[in-house]
Each structure stands twice: as C-alpha cells, then as structure tokens.
C-alpha cells in the first residue's frame, strides 16, 4: 500500500473518530461529566459532615440506622423526618445541589425517605 493511501486511510479514521466524539460530546448535557458529579458529591458530602458534626443529636439519631435491617430504614427515615421538619428542611437544602445535578443530567431522582 502506498504512503498516500495509508495516509488517506489514517486521516479518514481519525476524522471519523473526531466527528463521532464531537457528536457525542454535543449531545451530552452541559456539566454532566464524572468530574462534575464528583465535585457536586464532594460538596454535598462536606456540607453533610459539617451539619452532622454541629448537630450531634441528629448525628446520633441517623447513626442508629446502620444497626437497622435495610428494609426498615426507609420507614424509619420517613417517620424521623416527619417528626423533625427543621432537620428535613436542612438536609433537603444540603442535598439540593445533587438533586439539581441529577435533574440537569437526566438521572433519576433519589428519595432518601424524607
């Protein structure tokens, strides 16, 4: 195979790969990369940690869930949040950036029982 044919073939393959990746990137919603998600999760995690350290009563109550059977946790969390609307409002606010990210990026919402 001649140099010209090999070069043309390589250019065609590279062009197809470039066009394919551009089309895929253009179709993805903005700011929905793994790096974006990691940044959002990091912020939510830091805010949750700070909240729990500054609200030891809430930290203690939520920590009891680790001792519960998995199937009981959702009902327990729903009851706890209903009985503590200010905690529910605080935690909803902390989680809001993740809720917004999931909605913007076409992901299903997550209900934590609140």
Secondary structure as UniProt FT lines:
FT   HELIX           3..27
FT   TURN            30..31
FT   HELIX           34..54
FT   HELIX           56..63
FT   HELIX           64..67
FT   HELIX           70..83
FT   HELIX           85..104
FT   TURN            105..106
//
